Amino acid sequence: QQTHTVPFDACAIDIWDGHSDMLPSFLLEASFHSKLRSVLAPGARLVQNALAHNGQAVEVLSAARPTHQVARWQRGDMVRCLAWQRGAAPQGPLRHAMYSRDNVASKQLESLASVFREAYGGVAIHTPCAWAPSRVLEVDMP
């Protein structure tokens, strides 16, 4: 018996490997994305949550920055970001911080972006919240 499947207009992927901040390995495989693309309608939107880092950030000291922090940022080893500071009144909840560019989460994000480009022809990566390590990969089906 033949079944007619109506393609999906959108798909959101927000899945992690167990109790970790790592993506399941199947999300980085071309075969998964080939199958997913086959059930998405033309013009459908695909979004996926991923991390740029594991949340381990170091504060950028405003007055006296340690020389090693400045040197690592200038070499490109560190990425500037904002970090949420609890109980920060009256200064405000956000602090300037940095995280290491070379980390497992960022490498997964790069791999996932590469898989998206291969499978879907492109990808836009957004930072939905200035102080969170989360990134959203977005693509519209041709």
N, C-alpha and C positions, 0 to 999 in steps of 0.2 A: 504494500500500500504506500502510495506516495503522499508525503505531507508537504504542504506549502508553508514555508517559514517567512514571516514578515520581517524584514531587516529592522534593526534598532536605529533610532534617531540619535541616541547618545549612549555613552558608556563612561562610568566613573570607576576608577580603580584605586582603592585605598586599602591595601593589604600588606601585612608584614609577616616575616618568618617567625612564628611563635611569639615569644615575649621579648623580641629584640627590635632594633630599629633598622634591620636589614630587610631588603626585598627578597621574596622567594626567587630562587634561581630561574624558574620557568618564565618569569616576567622579562628576563634578559635574553630569551630565546626567540629567534626569528620565526620558528614554527608556531609558537603561541600567537604572535602578532599576525601571522598569515591567516590563521583560523579566525581570529577576532575580526580582522578586516573583512572577511567573507560574510560576516553577519551584520555588518554596519552598512546603513544606507548611504548613498551619495549625499554629501553635505553633513553627515553625522558628525557630532563633536565627541572627541575622546579626551578625557582628562585623567591624569594620574598623579597621585601624591608621592613624593620621594623626599629624601633629606639631603641637604648640602653638607651637613656635619652632624655629629651626635650630640650637640648641645654643649660640648666642652669648649667654652670660650674663655679667653683671658681679658680682663679689663684693660682698656687703654687708659693709662694714667694721664690726666690732663696736665698737671703741672710738671712733674718730673718723670718723664717716660724713661724706663730703663733702656739703655743703648741697644741691648740685644733684641728687644721688641721692635724698635724702630728699624734696625738692620734687617730683621726677618720680613717686615712689611715691605720695605723698599726692594728687597730681592724678589718679592712675590711669593714667599713661603706662607705668608699669612694673608687672610682676607678680612677686611674691616666689616663689622656688622654692629648691630645693637643687641644689648642683653637686657632682659627684664630684671629689675632689682626690686625685691619685695621690701615693703616698709621704707620706701625711699623718700617719703615726704620730708621736707618741702622741696627737695631737689628735683623730683620727678622720677617716674619709674624706669626710664630707659637710660642705659649707660653705653658709651662707646666701648666696643670690645673687638677682639680679633679671634679667628679660629684658624687652625692649620689647614692650608689648601690640600695637603697630602694626607687624606684620611679615607677610611674605607667607604664611608657614606658618599663622599664626593666622587670617588672612583665609580661607585655604582650609578650615581646620577649621570656621569659622563657616558658610561656604557649604555644606560637606558636611553639617553638622548640620541646616541648613535644608532641604536636599534630602531627608535622612532623614525629617524631620518631615512633609514634603509626601508622600513616597512611602509611608511606613510608619506614619504617625500619631503618631510620637514617637521619642525617642532618649535613651539614657543615655550620658553621657560619663564614662569612668573614667580615672584616672591609675594605670597598673599599677606604676609604680616612681617613688618620690619624687624621684629625681635625674635622671630621663631626660625628654626633651621629648616622648616618645611619649604619645599618648592613644588610648584604645580606644572606639569608638562601638559601642553594642550596642542591638539591638532584637529583640523577639520578635514574630513574625507573629501577627496576630489570628486 
